[in-house]
Every structure is written in structure tokens, then in C-alpha cells.
Amino acid sequence: MIVTSTDIAGLKKHITGKVRDVYDLGDSLLIVASDRLSAFDVVLPSGIPDKGKVLTQISLFWFEMTADVVENHVISADIDEILDRIATAGAKDSNAYREMLDGRSMVVVKTQPYPIECVVRGYLSGSAWNEYLALREVSGNGDSIVLHGVELPGDMVESQKLPKPVFTPSTKESEGHDVNISAARAREIVGYEAGAQLESISLAVYKRASEYAAERGVIIADTKFEIGRLGERMILIDEALTPDSSRFWDVETYEPGKSQPSFDKQFVRDYLLTLDWDKTYPGPELPDEIAKKTADKYREAYCRIVGRTL
């Protein structure tokens, strides 16, 4: 069953994201991870089998593993409790949604999300690598490069491990790409104490997760967290350390100095780049082979991290 739409009769969607649909249950929220996939900021018409289940189940795994580091928003991922809660909230014939919701949904507490993405990088890749190159070109390959307040050696290569993990937050933009900012700028946005705590929590969760993943032969190159406020408490929300929010690399094939293959939608990106498509809506339908290979990568990420098949 590929789920690209999650409409539930009697419930109104609170938020429709690129992948997740969120329903307001009154005293809590229902988050449903669909099988939708976005590439180049366009949600494609083709779904990826089991993608939403992988994202949900990996998140639940990490939420449990890091619960002693930071509280998380999970109330329940039990399908029977979920069906009872949506029925109470007004869903009609709630049991009709059992197959659709099972394994890809969770009921969570409501929080006030902080207006920054909490990004942690252990390796120099992605947008940070591009920014690093631009700064090095301007500086003339000096002894060091200061990237969003973080001082780095001036002779690093793509995908190289950083001297230590760094907190490089970003803004949340309603349109276009988020903008990378310094930790100092993040503290100006959310307040000094809150910013310092967000950094500390993010680095601690990344440390716990990256050390565990390394034992499973997986490098977590970087990741981003969403953190919300509940009274005076900070709560880890949304998703956690999934192939959509992180770069997972295979230890066995890791080679600094170039882009690394990752456990995510790289097959889709590579395929789309071969097409005569201007990266605007609507995106093209995906061939079954591309969708299957992408699904296999997501499932492999789950198996490697969690230690069992989906």
C-alpha cells in the first residue's frame, strides 16, 4: 500500500507538509508520514513504497534511545490507541484507516516549535561544503576558514570529518531554501539561554546517535532537529535522524574528497537530472525501477540502524 494522501473523514488537517500530514486532535496532534517524496523542493506524483513507515519507525527508535538526553513529543504509536483517539476527535469509521495509519503515524504532544532548524554537522558536506569553498576562494586558501562562526582548517576536502561536531543552525523559510546562520545569530533569534540550550541538546543527541550508528557501519554526516517548547521544557519533535533529515553514509565505502552515496533519495535525484525537466511543479512520474531502488535504500537504512527488517 503506497500512501500519498491521508485524508481522514471527520478530521481536518492542521498542517500539510511535503511528506507529513498533521491533524489536530484537540489535546494532541496526529502526525502521519506519507510515502510522498520531494526532490528539488517539488513533491513528486509518485510515492516510494514504505517510505513513511521507515521515517516513522526510525524516528521512534531514536526518540526512545535519546529519551534520557532530551524529552520527546511521542504519546503513542500504538495503532489501537491511535484509532481510539481519532475516533474521539471526530473521525468517522476510524477502523477503516487502520492499514493506512499502522506503522506510519504517532500521536504527539503539542508544543511551540522554535523558529530555527537545529543542524549538527560532523562532516563537511552539502550546503556547508559549498559555502566553505566560496569562503576559501575569497580568503585565498588561508590558514583557517570561519564558516558561520565556526573556525575550520583552510585545507579541508569535501566529506572530510570535522575536528569536532558543530552546531550550524538555519532559519525556517516559508518559501525557498532555509538559510544557514551562526549559533550566535540563533541566540539573537530565540534568546541567549534558549539558544545555548538548543545547541547543547542538539550536540548531545547527535553524539549519542552517531556513536551508535558507527557501531552499525553507518556514518551520520549531518542531521537536523526540530525542538519545541512546552512550558519551561524543551521537547524533541517532528522526526529524528531519518534518511530525510540526515545524511547516512556507509563506513565501508566512505572516501573523503568527493560526494558520498547515501541511504536516501539519491537514485531519484540522479534520475531526474537526466530528464528535460525544469525542476518546477508538477514533477515527472518515476519509473518503477527508480522507485523500487529508492525504497530499498530507505529500508536498508532502517535495517542497518534498528537491526531488523521493516
N, C-alpha and C positions, 0 to 999 in steps of 0.2 A: 504494500500500500504506500504510494507516494503522496505525501500531503503538501499541497501548495496553497490551500486555503483552509482556514479553520473556523469558519462561521458556525456559531452555536446559537440555535434558535432560543430567544428569550434573554440572551446576554448581549450587551453592547461592548464592542471593542473600545478599550481605553487608549491603546496605542497600537498602531500597525507599523512595525519596523521592517527592515529589509528581509529579516529571517523570522523574527519573533512577533507573535500577536499577544497582546496583554489585555486581559479582561478584568474589570473592577468587580469584585465580589462583595463590596461593602467594607468589611473589616480587614480584607486581604486582597491580594491580586492573584490571578491565574496567568502564568506565563506558559505559552505553547510554542515550542521551537518547530517551525515548519521545515520542509525539505527544500525551500527556496534557496537559490544561490545568486549572489550578486557578483558581478565582475566589472571592473572599471566603473563602479558606482551605478550600475544598471542591474536591476533584478531580471534575471533571465526567465523566459517562459517555461523552461524545462526544470523539473525538480531532480534532486540527487537522492536515490534510494537510501533510507535510514539516516540521512544527514542530521535531521532534527533529533533523532534518538541518540546519535553519537554525541552531539553537543550537550544534550541534557544529562546523559549518563556520565560523561567525563566531568562535567561541572559538579554533579552530585558527589562524585568521587573526591574531587579536590576540596569541595566545601567541607566534607567530613574530615579529610586529612588535616586541614588547616584550622579546624574549629577552635583549637587551643591557642592559635595565633590571633585570630580575629573572628568575631561572631559573624554569622552569615544569615541570609534572609529566608532560608528554607523552613517552611512549616511542615509540608508533607509532599512526598512524591508517590504516595500510595494511591493506586488508581481508584480503589473503592472510596477512600476518603475524598478524593478529588471529585468524584461523581456526586457524592452526598453534598459537598459544598456548592457545586454549581447548581444542583437542584434547589438548594435552599436560596440561592441567589436569583433564581427565576428561570433557569434553563428548562426547556420543555423536553421531556423524554430523555433525561440525562444519560441513561444507559446506552442510548443509540450512539453515543460518542466514545464509548469505551475503547474500541480499536484505534480510533484516531488519536486519542489522548494518551493511551497507555505507553509509557516509556519516554514520552517527549514533553511532558508537562509537569509543572510543580506549582503548588500554592505557596505564596511567599508573603512576608510582612510588607506593609507599605512603609517606605522611607522617603526622605527628601534627598535626592541624589545631589552630590556635589557637582558644580559646573565645570569640572575638569576630568579628563581621562588620566588615570594613574598608570603611566607607562614605565616599565622597567626593562632595561637592556643589559644583557650580559655579553652581547657580541655586536660588532659594528656592521649593520645591515640595513636594507630598506631605505627609508627616507633619511635616516641618520647618516648612512654612508654617503648619500648624495649631497647632503649638507656639509659633511666633513670634507668631501672633495672640493666643493665650492670654496670653503674657507681656506683650504690648503693652497688652492690656486691663487687666492688673493694674498695670502701671507708669504708665498714664495717658499713653501716647504720648510718652515721654521722648526724650531725645536719642539714646539707644542702647538696644539690647536685647542681653542676654547669653544666648545660646542654647547650652546645653551647653558652656560655657566659651568660646564664640566671640562676640566683640563685633560687633554688626551695627547699621547705622543704624536709627533708630526709625521711619522713614517709607517702608520698602520695600513693594512690592506683590507680589502672587502672581506667580511665574515670573520675577521680576527676577533679572538676573545679579548674583551676589555680588561684592563688591570683589575677592576672590580665592578660588580653590577652598579648601574647608575639609574637614578630616578629622573626621567625626562618626560614630564607630563605634556599634555596637549590640551588645547581648547576643544570645546564641543561646538561645532559649526552646524547650523540648521541646513545650510546648503554648501556644497563643495567639500573639500577635504579639511579635516581638523588641522590646526596649526600647532607645531611643536613650540614649546616655551620652556623657560628655565624653571627650576624649582623655586627660585626667588620670586619670579613673576606669579607662579601658582599661589605662593603665600600672600601676595598682594591681592589676589582674586578672592581667596577663601578665608583669609586671616592667617596671621603668623603661626599661632598654635595649631590650628586645624591643618595647615599646610605641612607643618613639621610632622604631625601625627600621620597624615596620609602617606608621606614619604616613608616613614618608619614602618608602617603596616605593609605597604607595597613591597618594600625590600625584604621584609621578613617572610612574607608569603612566597615571593619568588625564590628566596634561598631554600626554603623547605621543599618547594616543588622541584626546583632544578636539581637539587641533590638527589631526590628520589628518582627523578626521570633519568638521570645519568646512570643509575644502577640498572635501569631497564634499557640502556643503549640509546637513549634519546636526549638530544641537546635541546633545551628550551632557550632559543636565541634571544627572544624578547617576548613580552606579553603586555597586555593592558587590562587594568581592573576598573570596575565601576564600584564606587563606595558611596553609601548613603548615610544620612544622619537620622537617628531615631532617638529623640530626646537628646541626651548627652552622649549617646553611644554611636560609634562608627560601625557600620554593617557592610560586609562584602555582599554585593548584589549582582543581578543580571547573570552573566556567565563567568566561568573561571577557568583559565588555562586550557582553552579548547583550540582546535586547529583553525577556527575562525578568528580568535583573539590573540593567537600566539604563532610564532614560527617554531615548528618542531623539525629538527634535523636528525638524521641517522648518524650516530657516532662512527659507524664503520665507513661511511662514505664522506665524512666531513673533511674538507680540504680548504684551508684559508687561501684567499687570493681570488676568489670568484663567488658568484651566486651559488647557493646550495639548493638541491632539490628538497622539497618539504612535504610534510604529510597534510596536504590541504588541496586547494582547487587549482594547483599549478597546471594540471592537464588541461583544464578549461581555459586558463589564460593563454597558454601556448597555442591551443587550437584556435581561439578567437583571433589571435594575432595573424593567423594565416588567411583570414577572411577579409573580404572587402566590406568591412563594417566600420562605421564612423564613431562607434562607442556611444551612441545615443539610443534612447528608448524608441521602439522595442528591440530587445536583443534577439539574436537568432536562436532557433531551436537547436539543441545539442544532439548529435548522433548518439545512438545507444551505447556505442563503444566508449565514447568520451565520458558519458555519464557514469558508466559502469566502472571505468578506471578511477574516476574521482571518488565514487562511493567506496571502492576498495581501499583507497588511501585513507579516507576517514575511518573506516573500520579498522585498518591496521594501526592507526594512531590510538584508537580505543584499546585494542588488544595489547599493544606494547605498554601502554600506561597502566591500564587496570589489571592486566594479567590474565584476561579471559576473553573469549569471543563475545560479540554483542548478542 
